[in-house]
Amino acid sequence: QKEVEQNSGPLSVPEGAIASLNCTYSDRVSQSFFWYRQYSGKSPELIMSIYSNGDKEDGRFTAQLNKASQYVSLLIRDSQPSDSATYLCAVNIAGGSYIPTFGRGTSLIVHP
Amino acid sequence: GAVVSQHPSWVICKSGTSVKIECRSLDFQATTMFWYRQFPKQSLMLMATSNEGSKATYEQGVEKDKFLINHASLTLSTLTVTSAHPEDSSFYICSAITILAGANTDTQYFGPGTRLTVL
């Protein structure tokens, strides 16, 4: 059974700091990884996707993937109070039928 | 990106009535859509996978006769909550998958959700 694990938090960081969110997964054949942000009362929105080992940067967000260690992380630089939300990690196996597997999410609080 | 819409965004109904929620992919065709339910302060719970032109696949513990799913076209899936009861009050979210240009795998995009309150 595929599992995606995230620390539920909350992770509290001061404004302007780097927030580091981590996710581990159990299925070694997982090949695609996604980070979603979900504000309270809203649906998830896609922030980033990553498929290859290493770092992928998009603005203040950096996704890091290490397939050997089976973890993927999301760094948020210069954290803002508006980044306060729950961040969901999702993985899937490329090819074949798409079966989404989500972690339970990490709550991030950025305090002024 | 890809846009998924849901209608209605919120609905209040009386116990025993049925409620239909629509999920549309606006700028792409989706052979597969998903329906989730989320209770306050809890994680997403996958209810079912909706496949165009075929029966939906329900997750364990989800009553297929209570939550009717129809995926009659490549851009529309509907979820009907039949004989709704107060315990069915929740946030229902649909999603659709597509492969964007430059991507090598399906990516899931969520609709804005429908908040159902059953009195």
Chai-1 contact restraints between the chains, C-beta under 6 A:
chainA,res_idxA,chainB,res_idxB,connection_type,confidence,min_distance_angstrom,max_distance_angstrom,comment,restraint_id
A,S32,B,T105,contact,1.0,0.0,6.0,A-B,restraint_1
A,S43,B,I93,contact,1.0,0.0,6.0,A-B,restraint_2
A,S43,B,F110,contact,1.0,0.0,6.0,A-B,restraint_3
A,S43,B,P112,contact,1.0,0.0,6.0,A-B,restraint_4
A,S43,B,G113,contact,1.0,0.0,6.0,A-B,restraint_5
A,P44,B,F110,contact,1.0,0.0,6.0,A-B,restraint_6
A,Y51,B,N104,contact,1.0,0.0,6.0,A-B,restraint_7
A,A94,B,T105,contact,1.0,0.0,6.0,A-B,restraint_8
A,Y98,B,I97,contact,1.0,0.0,6.0,A-B,restraint_9
A,Y98,B,D106,contact,1.0,0.0,6.0,A-B,restraint_10
A,P100,B,Q108,contact,1.0,0.0,6.0,A-B,restraint_11
A,F102,B,L44,contact,1.0,0.0,6.0,A-B,restraint_12
A,R104,B,S43,contact,1.0,0.0,6.0,A-B,restraint_13
A,G105,B,S43,contact,1.0,0.0,6.0,A-B,restraint_14
